[in-house]
Amino acid sequence: MYEQIMSQVKESIYEGGLIQNQELPSIRSMANELGVSVITVKRAYSELEREGYIYTRKGIGSFAKEIPSERKRQRLYVHVAKQVKDVWEQASKQGMTKKEMEQIVTNLLKEEYDVND
């Protein structure tokens, strides 16, 4: 469950739902809201802090950190690469060649291929 909390907080930071220095819910209120133990949320917050997504001020709360642009870029690269890999796996199972796939990608990047057909 702590991994789901971490994932949701990270996603919110990347998508702009949580901005730099915005306070996160307290550990206790997050635990009550999600119906999980305080220990679970504390573990998620500790991991998020260790990974550089949030910072904590003792007695004040936990806050979102700004994500460096290179980390955002790397995340985008991995996300797109996974999607392309999935599409390639499906297409190759149906007989598409690498050359055909390359041609589609090239045409898409040149905006010469209408994907609305």
N, CA, C and O atoms as CSV, one atom per row, in Angstrom:
chain,resi,resn,atom,element,x,y,z
A,1,MET,N,N,0.816,-1.188,0.000
A,1,MET,CA,C,0.000,0.000,0.000
A,1,MET,C,C,0.867,1.263,0.000
A,1,MET,O,O,0.507,2.263,-0.621
A,2,TYR,N,N,2.007,1.216,0.695
A,2,TYR,CA,C,2.864,2.396,0.733
A,2,TYR,C,C,3.378,2.749,-0.663
A,2,TYR,O,O,3.599,3.921,-0.969
A,3,GLU,N,N,3.568,1.730,-1.507
A,3,GLU,CA,C,4.018,1.989,-2.877
A,3,GLU,C,C,2.953,2.724,-3.682
A,3,GLU,O,O,3.277,3.567,-4.518
A,4,GLN,N,N,1.686,2.410,-3.433
A,4,GLN,CA,C,0.599,3.121,-4.105
A,4,GLN,C,C,0.566,4.585,-3.664
A,4,GLN,O,O,0.356,5.480,-4.483
A,5,ILE,N,N,0.769,4.820,-2.392
A,5,ILE,CA,C,0.812,6.192,-1.895
A,5,ILE,C,C,1.961,6.944,-2.555
A,5,ILE,O,O,1.794,8.069,-3.026
A,6,MET,N,N,3.123,6.312,-2.582
A,6,MET,CA,C,4.287,6.932,-3.217
A,6,MET,C,C,4.005,7.252,-4.677
A,6,MET,O,O,4.303,8.349,-5.151
A,7,SER,N,N,3.434,6.294,-5.380
A,7,SER,CA,C,3.144,6.473,-6.793
A,7,SER,C,C,2.184,7.634,-7.016
A,7,SER,O,O,2.383,8.433,-7.930
A,8,GLN,N,N,1.157,7.734,-6.200
A,8,GLN,CA,C,0.175,8.806,-6.348
A,8,GLN,C,C,0.791,10.169,-6.042
A,8,GLN,O,O,0.502,11.146,-6.733
A,9,VAL,N,N,1.625,10.244,-5.027
A,9,VAL,CA,C,2.271,11.517,-4.702
A,9,VAL,C,C,3.225,11.922,-5.822
A,9,VAL,O,O,3.233,13.078,-6.243
A,10,LYS,N,N,4.025,10.978,-6.302
A,10,LYS,CA,C,4.946,11.276,-7.403
A,10,LYS,C,C,4.184,11.774,-8.626
A,10,LYS,O,O,4.557,12.776,-9.236
A,11,GLU,N,N,3.118,11.067,-8.975
A,11,GLU,CA,C,2.316,11.443,-10.138
A,11,GLU,C,C,1.743,12.842,-9.969
A,11,GLU,O,O,1.734,13.636,-10.910
A,12,SER,N,N,1.271,13.136,-8.779
A,12,SER,CA,C,0.709,14.459,-8.514
A,12,SER,C,C,1.775,15.547,-8.640
A,12,SER,O,O,1.489,16.641,-9.126
A,13,ILE,N,N,2.977,15.259,-8.213
A,13,ILE,CA,C,4.073,16.224,-8.346
A,13,ILE,C,C,4.428,16.413,-9.819
A,13,ILE,O,O,4.577,17.545,-10.281
A,14,TYR,N,N,4.563,15.314,-10.556
A,14,TYR,CA,C,4.910,15.415,-11.974
A,14,TYR,C,C,3.829,16.125,-12.778
A,14,TYR,O,O,4.135,16.892,-13.691
A,15,GLU,N,N,2.575,15.875,-12.445
A,15,GLU,CA,C,1.470,16.442,-13.215
A,15,GLU,C,C,1.094,17.851,-12.764
A,15,GLU,O,O,0.245,18.490,-13.385
A,16,GLY,N,N,1.708,18.340,-11.700
A,16,GLY,CA,C,1.438,19.697,-11.244
A,16,GLY,C,C,0.323,19.817,-10.229
A,16,GLY,O,O,-0.035,20.927,-9.835
A,17,GLY,N,N,-0.238,18.690,-9.793
A,17,GLY,CA,C,-1.264,18.725,-8.757
A,17,GLY,C,C,-0.687,19.164,-7.419
A,17,GLY,O,O,-1.367,19.804,-6.617
A,18,LEU,N,N,0.564,18.817,-7.190
A,18,LEU,CA,C,1.320,19.296,-6.036
A,18,LEU,C,C,2.462,20.143,-6.576
A,18,LEU,O,O,3.280,19.662,-7.360
A,19,ILE,N,N,2.517,21.382,-6.163
A,19,ILE,CA,C,3.580,22.261,-6.639
A,19,ILE,C,C,4.643,22.420,-5.565
A,19,ILE,O,O,4.436,22.056,-4.408
A,20,GLN,N,N,5.779,22.967,-5.963
A,20,GLN,CA,C,6.897,23.134,-5.049
A,20,GLN,C,C,6.454,23.853,-3.778
A,20,GLN,O,O,5.760,24.868,-3.827
A,21,ASN,N,N,6.866,23.310,-2.658
A,21,ASN,CA,C,6.610,23.843,-1.315
A,21,ASN,C,C,5.159,23.719,-0.858
A,21,ASN,O,O,4.800,24.250,0.192
A,22,GLN,N,N,4.320,23.025,-1.630
A,22,GLN,CA,C,2.938,22.804,-1.192
A,22,GLN,C,C,2.929,21.710,-0.131
A,22,GLN,O,O,3.591,20.682,-0.268
A,23,GLU,N,N,2.172,21.953,0.914
A,23,GLU,CA,C,2.124,21.002,2.020
A,23,GLU,C,C,1.287,19.787,1.653
A,23,GLU,O,O,0.207,19.910,1.075
A,24,LEU,N,N,1.802,18.611,1.999
A,24,LEU,CA,C,1.059,17.366,1.845
A,24,LEU,C,C,0.181,17.174,3.079
A,24,LEU,O,O,0.435,17.782,4.119
A,25,PRO,N,N,-0.848,16.336,2.974
A,25,PRO,CA,C,-1.641,16.042,4.170
A,25,PRO,C,C,-0.747,15.444,5.248
A,25,PRO,O,O,0.248,14.786,4.943
A,26,SER,N,N,-1.099,15.672,6.498
A,26,SER,CA,C,-0.319,15.087,7.588
A,26,SER,C,C,-0.380,13.563,7.478
A,26,SER,O,O,-1.287,13.005,6.861
A,27,ILE,N,N,0.584,12.921,8.075
A,27,ILE,CA,C,0.633,11.458,8.041
A,27,ILE,C,C,-0.659,10.882,8.624
A,27,ILE,O,O,-1.242,9.956,8.061
A,28,ARG,N,N,-1.094,11.426,9.735
A,28,ARG,CA,C,-2.295,10.925,10.399
A,28,ARG,C,C,-3.536,11.136,9.535
A,28,ARG,O,O,-4.349,10.222,9.397
A,29,SER,N,N,-3.695,12.327,8.951
A,29,SER,CA,C,-4.894,12.579,8.140
A,29,SER,C,C,-4.882,11.746,6.864
A,29,SER,O,O,-5.931,11.279,6.420
A,30,MET,N,N,-3.710,11.558,6.272
A,30,MET,CA,C,-3.604,10.708,5.077
A,30,MET,C,C,-3.982,9.274,5.430
A,30,MET,O,O,-4.705,8.620,4.679
A,31,ALA,N,N,-3.500,8.785,6.561
A,31,ALA,CA,C,-3.813,7.420,6.994
A,31,ALA,C,C,-5.316,7.262,7.212
A,31,ALA,O,O,-5.906,6.271,6.782
A,32,ASN,N,N,-5.930,8.229,7.874
A,32,ASN,CA,C,-7.381,8.170,8.108
A,32,ASN,C,C,-8.150,8.219,6.791
A,32,ASN,O,O,-9.098,7.460,6.593
A,33,GLU,N,N,-7.741,9.107,5.900
A,33,GLU,CA,C,-8.429,9.262,4.612
A,33,GLU,C,C,-8.362,7.983,3.783
A,33,GLU,O,O,-9.338,7.604,3.136
A,34,LEU,N,N,-7.207,7.322,3.807
A,34,LEU,CA,C,-7.013,6.116,2.997
A,34,LEU,C,C,-7.399,4.832,3.727
A,34,LEU,O,O,-7.486,3.769,3.112
A,35,GLY,N,N,-7.626,4.925,5.008
A,35,GLY,CA,C,-7.970,3.738,5.783
A,35,GLY,C,C,-6.811,2.786,5.957
A,35,GLY,O,O,-6.985,1.567,5.952
A,36,VAL,N,N,-5.605,3.359,6.113
A,36,VAL,CA,C,-4.402,2.547,6.317
A,36,VAL,C,C,-3.741,2.980,7.620
A,36,VAL,O,O,-4.148,3.964,8.238
A,37,SER,N,N,-2.736,2.248,8.022
A,37,SER,CA,C,-2.053,2.592,9.268
A,37,SER,C,C,-1.139,3.800,9.077
A,37,SER,O,O,-0.682,4.097,7.972
A,38,VAL,N,N,-0.891,4.478,10.179
A,38,VAL,CA,C,0.027,5.618,10.183
A,38,VAL,C,C,1.419,5.160,9.754
A,38,VAL,O,O,2.140,5.899,9.084
A,39,ILE,N,N,1.787,3.962,10.132
A,39,ILE,CA,C,3.105,3.409,9.784
A,39,ILE,C,C,3.265,3.303,8.266
A,39,ILE,O,O,4.342,3.572,7.733
A,40,THR,N,N,2.200,2.913,7.576
A,40,THR,CA,C,2.244,2.787,6.115
A,40,THR,C,C,2.512,4.136,5.466
A,40,THR,O,O,3.363,4.242,4.582
A,41,VAL,N,N,1.801,5.158,5.893
A,41,VAL,CA,C,1.981,6.499,5.320
A,41,VAL,C,C,3.355,7.044,5.694
A,41,VAL,O,O,4.026,7.661,4.867
A,42,LYS,N,N,3.772,6.817,6.937
A,42,LYS,CA,C,5.094,7.279,7.381
A,42,LYS,C,C,6.189,6.657,6.521
A,42,LYS,O,O,7.149,7.331,6.147
A,43,ARG,N,N,6.045,5.388,6.213
A,43,ARG,CA,C,7.033,4.710,5.360
A,43,ARG,C,C,7.044,5.322,3.964
A,43,ARG,O,O,8.110,5.552,3.393
A,44,ALA,N,N,5.858,5.585,3.411
A,44,ALA,CA,C,5.768,6.195,2.074
A,44,ALA,C,C,6.424,7.571,2.070
A,44,ALA,O,O,7.201,7.881,1.167
A,45,TYR,N,N,6.122,8.394,3.065
A,45,TYR,CA,C,6.695,9.735,3.141
A,45,TYR,C,C,8.212,9.666,3.309
A,45,TYR,O,O,8.944,10.452,2.708
A,46,SER,N,N,8.682,8.720,4.132
A,46,SER,CA,C,10.131,8.568,4.335
A,46,SER,C,C,10.830,8.205,3.025
A,46,SER,O,O,11.884,8.754,2.703
A,47,GLU,N,N,10.237,7.281,2.279
A,47,GLU,CA,C,10.811,6.884,0.989
A,47,GLU,C,C,10.774,8.041,-0.013
A,47,GLU,O,O,11.735,8.265,-0.748
A,48,LEU,N,N,9.664,8.766,-0.034
A,48,LEU,CA,C,9.551,9.919,-0.936
A,48,LEU,C,C,10.606,10.968,-0.605
A,48,LEU,O,O,11.167,11.598,-1.500
A,49,GLU,N,N,10.867,11.147,0.663
A,49,GLU,CA,C,11.897,12.108,1.062
A,49,GLU,C,C,13.279,11.594,0.668
A,49,GLU,O,O,14.107,12.347,0.154
A,50,ARG,N,N,13.519,10.314,0.910
A,50,ARG,CA,C,14.812,9.722,0.540
A,50,ARG,C,C,15.068,9.844,-0.955
A,50,ARG,O,O,16.204,10.060,-1.377
A,51,GLU,N,N,14.001,9.703,-1.769
A,51,GLU,CA,C,14.134,9.778,-3.230
A,51,GLU,C,C,14.124,11.214,-3.749
A,51,GLU,O,O,14.322,11.436,-4.944
A,52,GLY,N,N,13.897,12.191,-2.872
A,52,GLY,CA,C,13.983,13.590,-3.281
A,52,GLY,C,C,12.704,14.209,-3.813
A,52,GLY,O,O,12.752,15.236,-4.490
A,53,TYR,N,N,11.563,13.602,-3.520
A,53,TYR,CA,C,10.292,14.148,-3.993
A,53,TYR,C,C,9.651,15.103,-2.991
A,53,TYR,O,O,8.910,16.008,-3.375
A,54,ILE,N,N,9.934,14.901,-1.715
A,54,ILE,CA,C,9.357,15.755,-0.680
A,54,ILE,C,C,10.437,16.075,0.349
A,54,ILE,O,O,11.495,15.445,0.377
A,55,TYR,N,N,10.154,17.056,1.187
A,55,TYR,CA,C,11.001,17.327,2.341
A,55,TYR,C,C,10.089,17.521,3.546
A,55,TYR,O,O,8.922,17.886,3.404
A,56,THR,N,N,10.634,17.275,4.729
A,56,THR,CA,C,9.842,17.353,5.949
A,56,THR,C,C,10.494,18.327,6.914
A,56,THR,O,O,11.711,18.332,7.099
A,57,ARG,N,N,9.663,19.139,7.515
A,57,ARG,CA,C,10.113,20.029,8.580
A,57,ARG,C,C,9.459,19.542,9.867
A,57,ARG,O,O,8.238,19.581,10.014
A,58,LYS,N,N,10.284,19.087,10.784
A,58,LYS,CA,C,9.798,18.496,12.029
A,58,LYS,C,C,8.835,19.450,12.735
A,58,LYS,O,O,9.145,20.618,12.969
A,59,GLY,N,N,7.672,18.921,13.062
A,59,GLY,CA,C,6.672,19.697,13.760
A,59,GLY,C,C,5.839,20.606,12.867
A,59,GLY,O,O,4.875,21.217,13.329
A,60,ILE,N,N,6.207,20.699,11.583
A,60,ILE,CA,C,5.473,21.576,10.661
A,60,ILE,C,C,4.725,20.762,9.614
A,60,ILE,O,O,3.527,20.961,9.411
A,61,GLY,N,N,5.428,19.841,8.945
A,61,GLY,CA,C,4.779,19.009,7.950
A,61,GLY,C,C,5.714,18.598,6.834
A,61,GLY,O,O,6.916,18.858,6.883
A,62,SER,N,N,5.142,17.948,5.818
A,62,SER,CA,C,5.886,17.497,4.649
A,62,SER,C,C,5.431,18.308,3.439
A,62,SER,O,O,4.255,18.647,3.304
A,63,PHE,N,N,6.386,18.607,2.568
A,63,PHE,CA,C,6.134,19.501,1.452
A,63,PHE,C,C,6.721,18.938,0.155
A,63,PHE,O,O,7.725,18.226,0.171
A,64,ALA,N,N,6.079,19.268,-0.961
A,64,ALA,CA,C,6.554,18.818,-2.270
A,64,ALA,C,C,7.811,19.587,-2.663
A,64,ALA,O,O,7.942,20.780,-2.386
A,65,LYS,N,N,8.719,18.887,-3.305
A,65,LYS,CA,C,9.923,19.519,-3.845
A,65,LYS,C,C,9.735,19.718,-5.346
A,65,LYS,O,O,8.930,19.036,-5.981
A,66,GLU,N,N,10.476,20.646,-5.890
A,66,GLU,CA,C,10.468,20.821,-7.333
A,66,GLU,C,C,11.287,19.686,-7.950
A,66,GLU,O,O,12.375,19.357,-7.478
A,67,ILE,N,N,10.748,19.107,-8.999
A,67,ILE,CA,C,11.445,18.012,-9.674
A,67,ILE,C,C,12.376,18.620,-10.725
A,67,ILE,O,O,11.927,19.405,-11.561
A,68,PRO,N,N,13.663,18.270,-10.694
A,68,PRO,CA,C,14.583,18.810,-11.700
A,68,PRO,C,C,14.134,18.445,-13.115
A,68,PRO,O,O,13.611,17.355,-13.349
A,69,SER,N,N,14.342,19.353,-14.039
A,69,SER,CA,C,13.870,19.137,-15.415
A,69,SER,C,C,14.477,17.887,-16.042
A,69,SER,O,O,13.819,17.227,-16.846
A,70,GLU,N,N,15.723,17.547,-15.693
A,70,GLU,CA,C,16.317,16.338,-16.278
A,70,GLU,C,C,15.617,15.078,-15.772
A,70,GLU,O,O,15.516,14.090,-16.500
A,71,ARG,N,N,15.134,15.107,-14.528
A,71,ARG,CA,C,14.393,13.957,-14.001
A,71,ARG,C,C,13.038,13.844,-14.706
A,71,ARG,O,O,12.592,12.742,-15.026
A,72,LYS,N,N,12.383,14.987,-14.948
A,72,LYS,CA,C,11.118,14.983,-15.682
A,72,LYS,C,C,11.334,14.450,-17.094
A,72,LYS,O,O,10.531,13.669,-17.604
A,73,ARG,N,N,12.424,14.881,-17.718
A,73,ARG,CA,C,12.736,14.442,-19.074
A,73,ARG,C,C,12.989,12.941,-19.103
A,73,ARG,O,O,12.507,12.247,-19.998
A,74,GLN,N,N,13.735,12.441,-18.140
A,74,GLN,CA,C,14.032,11.011,-18.069
A,74,GLN,C,C,12.747,10.210,-17.877
A,74,GLN,O,O,12.567,9.162,-18.497
A,75,ARG,N,N,11.860,10.702,-17.023
A,75,ARG,CA,C,10.587,10.024,-16.789
A,75,ARG,C,C,9.757,9.974,-18.063
A,75,ARG,O,O,9.153,8.949,-18.379
A,76,LEU,N,N,9.728,11.086,-18.793
A,76,LEU,CA,C,8.993,11.138,-20.057
A,76,LEU,C,C,9.589,10.146,-21.055
A,76,LEU,O,O,8.856,9.431,-21.738
A,77,TYR,N,N,10.908,10.106,-21.135
A,77,TYR,CA,C,11.593,9.195,-22.049
A,77,TYR,C,C,11.227,7.744,-21.752
A,77,TYR,O,O,10.914,6.976,-22.662
A,78,VAL,N,N,11.269,7.375,-20.479
A,78,VAL,CA,C,10.939,6.000,-20.075
A,78,VAL,C,C,9.474,5.696,-20.396
A,78,VAL,O,O,9.156,4.613,-20.888
A,79,HIS,N,N,8.594,6.644,-20.118
A,79,HIS,CA,C,7.165,6.456,-20.385
A,79,HIS,C,C,6.909,6.229,-21.878
A,79,HIS,O,O,6.190,5.302,-22.252
A,80,VAL,N,N,7.486,7.062,-22.714
A,80,VAL,CA,C,7.297,6.930,-24.160
A,80,VAL,C,C,7.933,5.637,-24.662
A,80,VAL,O,O,7.352,4.941,-25.495
A,81,ALA,N,N,9.108,5.318,-24.165
A,81,ALA,CA,C,9.788,4.087,-24.593
A,81,ALA,C,C,8.962,2.849,-24.267
A,81,ALA,O,O,8.899,1.919,-25.070
A,82,LYS,N,N,8.327,2.828,-23.093
A,82,LYS,CA,C,7.483,1.686,-22.734
A,82,LYS,C,C,6.287,1.569,-23.675
A,82,LYS,O,O,5.923,0.469,-24.090
A,83,GLN,N,N,5.683,2.699,-24.008
A,83,GLN,CA,C,4.539,2.666,-24.912
A,83,GLN,C,C,4.945,2.184,-26.299
A,83,GLN,O,O,4.252,1.366,-26.904
A,84,VAL,N,N,6.055,2.686,-26.795
A,84,VAL,CA,C,6.534,2.273,-28.117
A,84,VAL,C,C,6.875,0.785,-28.112
A,84,VAL,O,O,6.576,0.070,-29.068
A,85,LYS,N,N,7.501,0.326,-27.035
A,85,LYS,CA,C,7.841,-1.097,-26.928
A,85,LYS,C,C,6.580,-1.959,-26.965
A,85,LYS,O,O,6.544,-2.980,-27.651
A,86,ASP,N,N,5.542,-1.546,-26.223
A,86,ASP,CA,C,4.286,-2.295,-26.221
A,86,ASP,C,C,3.663,-2.345,-27.615
A,86,ASP,O,O,3.196,-3.393,-28.062
A,87,VAL,N,N,3.663,-1.210,-28.283
A,87,VAL,CA,C,3.098,-1.158,-29.648
A,87,VAL,C,C,3.917,-2.040,-30.576
A,87,VAL,O,O,3.359,-2.778,-31.388
A,88,TRP,N,N,5.244,-1.968,-30.462
A,88,TRP,CA,C,6.095,-2.784,-31.316
A,88,TRP,C,C,5.851,-4.275,-31.081
A,88,TRP,O,O,5.784,-5.051,-32.035
A,89,GLU,N,N,5.721,-4.672,-29.829
A,89,GLU,CA,C,5.479,-6.084,-29.532
A,89,GLU,C,C,4.170,-6.560,-30.155
A,89,GLU,O,O,4.108,-7.660,-30.705
A,90,GLN,N,N,3.133,-5.743,-30.071
A,90,GLN,CA,C,1.851,-6.104,-30.675
A,90,GLN,C,C,1.955,-6.156,-32.201
A,90,GLN,O,O,1.457,-7.088,-32.834
A,91,ALA,N,N,2.592,-5.169,-32.772
A,91,ALA,CA,C,2.706,-5.094,-34.234
A,91,ALA,C,C,3.557,-6.235,-34.788
A,91,ALA,O,O,3.219,-6.824,-35.815
A,92,SER,N,N,4.665,-6.544,-34.106
A,92,SER,CA,C,5.538,-7.613,-34.610
A,92,SER,C,C,4.860,-8.975,-34.525
A,92,SER,O,O,5.119,-9.847,-35.354
A,93,LYS,N,N,3.995,-9.168,-33.531
A,93,LYS,CA,C,3.248,-10.424,-33.422
A,93,LYS,C,C,2.282,-10.592,-34.593
A,93,LYS,O,O,1.906,-11.708,-34.952
A,94,GLN,N,N,1.892,-9.469,-35.175
A,94,GLN,CA,C,0.977,-9.520,-36.316
A,94,GLN,C,C,1.713,-9.428,-37.651
A,94,GLN,O,O,1.092,-9.267,-38.702
A,95,GLY,N,N,3.043,-9.532,-37.602
A,95,GLY,CA,C,3.817,-9.628,-38.827
A,95,GLY,C,C,4.471,-8.352,-39.320
A,95,GLY,O,O,5.074,-8.358,-40.393
A,96,MET,N,N,4.378,-7.267,-38.583
A,96,MET,CA,C,5.007,-6.022,-39.029
A,96,MET,C,C,6.521,-6.142,-38.896
A,96,MET,O,O,7.027,-6.705,-37.925
A,97,THR,N,N,7.228,-5.612,-39.869
A,97,THR,CA,C,8.686,-5.623,-39.834
A,97,THR,C,C,9.200,-4.355,-39.153
A,97,THR,O,O,8.474,-3.374,-38.995
A,98,LYS,N,N,10.472,-4.406,-38.755
A,98,LYS,CA,C,11.090,-3.224,-38.141
A,98,LYS,C,C,11.094,-2.057,-39.128
A,98,LYS,O,O,10.882,-0.906,-38.747
A,99,LYS,N,N,11.335,-2.367,-40.381
A,99,LYS,CA,C,11.370,-1.319,-41.415
A,99,LYS,C,C,10.007,-0.630,-41.524
A,99,LYS,O,O,9.934,0.593,-41.638
A,100,GLU,N,N,8.937,-1.415,-41.489
A,100,GLU,CA,C,7.589,-0.829,-41.556
A,100,GLU,C,C,7.319,0.046,-40.326
A,100,GLU,O,O,6.752,1.132,-40.440
A,101,MET,N,N,7.728,-0.436,-39.166
A,101,MET,CA,C,7.540,0.332,-37.933
A,101,MET,C,C,8.326,1.639,-37.998
A,101,MET,O,O,7.811,2.698,-37.639
A,102,GLU,N,N,9.567,1.559,-38.456
A,102,GLU,CA,C,10.380,2.764,-38.597
A,102,GLU,C,C,9.732,3.763,-39.546
A,102,GLU,O,O,9.769,4.969,-39.303
A,103,GLN,N,N,9.140,3.265,-40.623
A,103,GLN,CA,C,8.491,4.142,-41.597
A,103,GLN,C,C,7.288,4.846,-40.984
A,103,GLN,O,O,7.069,6.034,-41.223
A,104,ILE,N,N,6.513,4.117,-40.196
A,104,ILE,CA,C,5.357,4.730,-39.530
A,104,ILE,C,C,5.819,5.835,-38.586
A,104,ILE,O,O,5.274,6.939,-38.599
A,105,VAL,N,N,6.823,5.534,-37.769
A,105,VAL,CA,C,7.323,6.525,-36.818
A,105,VAL,C,C,7.888,7.735,-37.563
A,105,VAL,O,O,7.627,8.876,-37.181
A,106,THR,N,N,8.647,7.495,-38.606
A,106,THR,CA,C,9.205,8.598,-39.397
A,106,THR,C,C,8.098,9.464,-39.969
A,106,THR,O,O,8.166,10.691,-39.901
A,107,ASN,N,N,7.081,8.831,-40.531
A,107,ASN,CA,C,5.970,9.592,-41.102
A,107,ASN,C,C,5.193,10.367,-40.042
A,107,ASN,O,O,4.782,11.505,-40.268
A,108,LEU,N,N,4.999,9.743,-38.892
A,108,LEU,CA,C,4.316,10.449,-37.808
A,108,LEU,C,C,5.093,11.685,-37.372
A,108,LEU,O,O,4.513,12.745,-37.136
A,109,LEU,N,N,6.393,11.540,-37.269
A,109,LEU,CA,C,7.213,12.669,-36.855
A,109,LEU,C,C,7.243,13.772,-37.911
A,109,LEU,O,O,7.420,14.947,-37.588
A,110,LYS,N,N,7.074,13.395,-39.137
A,110,LYS,CA,C,7.007,14.379,-40.228
A,110,LYS,C,C,5.588,14.897,-40.422
A,110,LYS,O,O,5.339,15.771,-41.253
A,111,GLU,N,N,4.658,14.343,-39.640
A,111,GLU,CA,C,3.241,14.692,-39.720
A,111,GLU,C,C,2.664,14.426,-41.108
A,111,GLU,O,O,1.832,15.183,-41.609
A,112,GLU,N,N,3.129,13.323,-41.723
A,112,GLU,CA,C,2.656,12.948,-43.051
A,112,GLU,C,C,1.671,11.807,-43.004
A,112,GLU,O,O,1.220,11.329,-44.045
A,113,TYR,N,N,1.331,11.363,-41.808
A,113,TYR,CA,C,0.484,10.169,-41.686
A,113,TYR,C,C,-0.714,10.547,-40.839
A,113,TYR,O,O,-0.564,10.976,-39.695
A,114,ASP,N,N,-1.901,10.387,-41.400
A,114,ASP,CA,C,-3.110,10.750,-40.665
A,114,ASP,C,C,-3.565,9.571,-39.831
A,114,ASP,O,O,-4.017,8.561,-40.370
A,115,VAL,N,N,-3.448,9.693,-38.516
A,115,VAL,CA,C,-3.834,8.602,-37.624
A,115,VAL,C,C,-5.327,8.577,-37.348
A,115,VAL,O,O,-5.795,7.726,-36.590
A,116,ASN,N,N,-6.079,9.480,-37.937
A,116,ASN,CA,C,-7.531,9.526,-37.722
A,116,ASN,C,C,-8.290,8.672,-38.713
A,116,ASN,O,O,-9.518,8.608,-38.655
A,117,ASP,N,N,-7.596,8.019,-39.612
A,117,ASP,CA,C,-8.268,7.159,-40.606
A,117,ASP,C,C,-8.736,5.862,-40.001
A,117,ASP,O,O,-9.317,5.030,-40.698
